[in-house]
Amino acid sequence: MLGRLARYLRAAGYDTSLASGGLPDREWLIQARSEVRYFLTLDREILQHRAAKDVAVLLPHGDLDELAHMLSERFHVDWLAHAFTRCLVDNALLVPASDDDRRDLPAIASNTLIMKCPHCRRVYWAGSHYRRMMARMTRWQRGEWNL
């Protein structure tokens, strides 16, 4: 569930890390504090750690719209101001794609802004996936929740 939320936060342009790799919770909390991040979690037990104070945010179990609504209320998330400036996979800031990057794309992509992740080399353009995500984030920005 939080993986989808992380993708949408990245799609909105927010610097978003996703905990993976089996580190103890305390280590993730310490890292979040050192990077001046919030640690979003569905796990109530995380709040028992001393390191969780002022860093951990307990999210309700719910669907993506509910989680986005909660984040919008708590953090005043702007879903559109910096939309699609980060890689959805690895969080890197996107850069304009080169002509070589454009060569193997579908013809429909030629009429859109094409961006590339400098780390994973993934290429992004305003295709159907973009349109679906943008439509959802636009609803969220307007305060329209499917709750």
N, C-alpha and C positions, 0 to 999 in steps of 0.2 A: 504494500500500500504506500509506504513512504517513498519507494522508488519512483512511482508515478508522480507523486507530489514534488519530488526533487526535480523531475524532468520539467514540470510546469513552472517551478520557480526559476530554473535555468532558462526556460523559454521566455520568461518575463524579464530576464536579464540579471537575476540575482545570483551572486557568487554562492553556490550551493555545493557542499561536500556531502557525500553519502558514505556512512560508516560501512566498511567491509573489511574482511581479513581476520576476524576473530580476536581482536584486541580486547582486553578487559574493559568493561564499561567505564571504570575510573580513568583509564588512559584516554578514551574518547572525550570524556568530560574535560580533562586537563587540556587536551588539544583544542577543544572548542573555546575554552577560556583564553588560551594563549593566542588564538587566531581571531579573537573578539567575535565569536559566532554564538548563536543560540544552538542548543542541542535539542532538536525536535524528536520526540519519542512517543510511542504508544504504551510503553512499559512503565507502570507505576513504581516498580522497584528501583528504577534509576533515581528517583527522587530521594531515596534513602542515603545516597552517597553524599558526603560532605562537599565533594567537588561539584555537585549538581546545583548548589545555591546560586541563584541569579543567572544560571546558564541553561539548565534543563527546562523545557516547556513540554508539559504533558498534553498531548493531543487526544481528543475523544476518538473512540473507535467509530468509524463512519465512512461514508463514501468520499470520493474526491471532492465533490462540491461542498460537503460539510467541512472538510479539512481546509479547503481554500477560504471558505467563509470565516472560519475561526482565525486563520492567519490574517485575513483582511481586516477583521475587527481589532485584533490585538496589535498588529504591526503596521497597519495602514498600507498594505501592499499595493503598489501601483502595477497592475498587470500589463500595462501597455507602453509605458514611457520608454523602456529599453528592450522591448520585445525582440526576440531572435537575434541577440547580440552575443550569445554564448552557445557553445557546443552542448547539445542535449546529452551527450555521452560522457564527456570528460570535463566539462565546465570551463574550458578555455575560451577566451575572447575570440570571436570569429574575425577573419580578415577577408577582404574582397578576393574572389577567386580569379585565377589567371586564365588566359585564353586556353592554355593546355587543360586546365581543370574543367572547362566548359565543353570540351570536344566530345566527350562520350555521354553527355546528358541528353534526355529526351528533348525533342524540338520545342515542346511547350515551355521548357525552362528558359529558353533563349530570351523571352520577353520579361523576365523577372530579375530582380537583384539576386545575384549568386554569391554566396559566401562560403568560406572554407575554414575548417579547423586546422590551425597550424600544428597541432599535436597528433591527432588521429587521422588527419587528412580527409575526413568526411566532408562532403560537399552538400550545401543546403540551398534550396530555392523555394519559392512560394508555390509549392504543389498542393495536392489534396491534403496531405498530412498537416502542412502549415495552415491551410484554411480551416481545418477542423479545430486545431489547437487555438488559433487566433479567434475563432468564433466563440469558443468556450471562455477564453480569457476576456473577451469583450463583454460577454454576459456578466462575468464576475466583476469587471470594472464598473459596470452599471448597477451592481448590487442585485443582480438577478440570479438567484440560487435555486437549484432543483433539490430542495430539501424535503 
